[in-house]
Structure formats: structure tokens, C-alpha cells
């Protein structure tokens, strides 16, 4: 559903041509107060000249069904779902797009006609950011964590050409589930390592990804249990954490000669994909990243 730009001109033309009903989008999560996506998305809307809003809503689990019904009734063109709603929202939607179906979780909902369609842009955003630095085709990946972000990253990276994914996770059940998902839904090979020790990244690994929350502000100096001496030139080390943009893992990796990729890029790409799905417009990613850097003081 394309969104019209705001007209500019004299007062009469504005009164005659402009709709005073804004296009509505937003986010459902809890807690929601620390979610900076609203600043990023609304900056993109302003730069595009769109009469659109992004409403950051604190929605408790027991209120999710009502929130979705409300968005449907008010004609929202779409919304994001963050923790703890990414799986629970599925039962309130009309259908799932391919990526969300494969991953089993939804972080972006799009209105298509009278239907609400679940998408998953987590992994797509990661891959888009990754491709600004390296080509994933044929790469081997070590992925720390097996939660929702890890599932999306593993599946989309494998579909983008990553040949092998090693899942390093403390919970053997969740790790095995992710390995099974990758091997069922993608052409890639996958294996699990139970993370009960300081993990040494195997020589020849192309991409290392931290998909855990270790290092998130205000604990920016925290570090996952990885042997830093196993990281070096020829590797790309990525972190999904957007704040701080340069986590301790990324600093340590850069000091050892590895390329790095911060979580801000992934967040910007997720937002850009969502804006495109909701409005049909291509947002300015530099504007979006600057808005986040302003929020985080980066």
C-alpha cells in the first residue's frame, strides 16, 4: 500500500489535497521504553516527506490479541513485533511469508489488502548488512546463541550462500533445534557445539557472529566466552548488539586484524526493509543510522 508524500504549496491546495489521516505503523513489545526504532523510522519518514507515524507501544502478553485487532481496525499498514511477541503473534495473523514460515517467528507484520501477513526481517537485515562487507557465498559461520535472532540469522545466511553453520549454545536442546532447522530449510550443513567452555574459533572460519545479549549497554565491556587468540585476519566478526555500536568483542577482534560489522547496520537494514514493505518507498539508510547514533551518543 504505497504512502503518499505530503504536498507542499499554499494553504488552499493543502486543504483540498491533503488527507489528515496519517499512515500508521509501530511496534508491539514489552518493555518498550528503551526501543530506539521509533527515532530511526520517523527520521526516515520525515526524509521521505511521508505523512506517516511509528508508534512505540508497550504491549503485555495478555494484551497482544487486542493490540493486533486494534491495528487491524485502525487500518495500520504494518507493525513490528519484538520480545516477547515474535512467536505468539503468529496465531493472530492471516498468513506467514516464506522467511517467517521457515524461521517460526515474526518480527514484522504487513497489511496486504484485508490480510495481515507475518514477515521476518531479522535475518534479512543481517544479510543485507553483511553484504556491505563480504559475500557470504561459500562461507563458514560460527554463530554464538540459538535464540530468535540466531534462528533468523542462520536461516537467511544459509539461504544467501553460507555453506556451513556451527551453532555454539549453552542449551543443547535449543542448539539441536536450530541445527535441524538449518538442515531442513536450507542447503547448508550445520552442527552444534555445546558452549560449556571457552570456545576457540576453528581456523578457516569466515564469519563469526554474536547473536547473544552479552555486551549490550550498560554492560558494554562484557565479553562472550571466546578464545580471542583464535580470532584474526581473514575473519569477519559481527555483533547484533546496536548499543554500544562497538562492543568489546568488536574492539578485540579489530585489534587482532579481523574485519568487524556492528549491530547498527543490521538494525538499519531491518528498518529499511520494513519501511519498504509498509510504504513502497526506499528510505535513506544514512538518515536512519544518524538518528540511531544521535540516540546512542555514538
Protein Blocks (a to p, Z undefined) as FASTA:
>chain_A
ZZddddeddfklmmmmpccbdcddddddddfklpmklmmmmmmmmmnopacddddddddf
klmmmmmmmmmmnopabdcdddfklmmmmmmpfbdcfklmmnopafbdcdehjbccdddf
klmmmmmmmmmmbcfehpacddedjbfklmmmmmmmmmnopabdcdddfblmlmmmmmmm
mmmmpmbdcdddddfbccdddehiabdcdfbfehiacklmbccdddfklgcehiacddfb
fbdfbdfklmmmmmnopacddfklmmmmmmmmmmmmmnopacdfklmmmmmmmmnoZZ
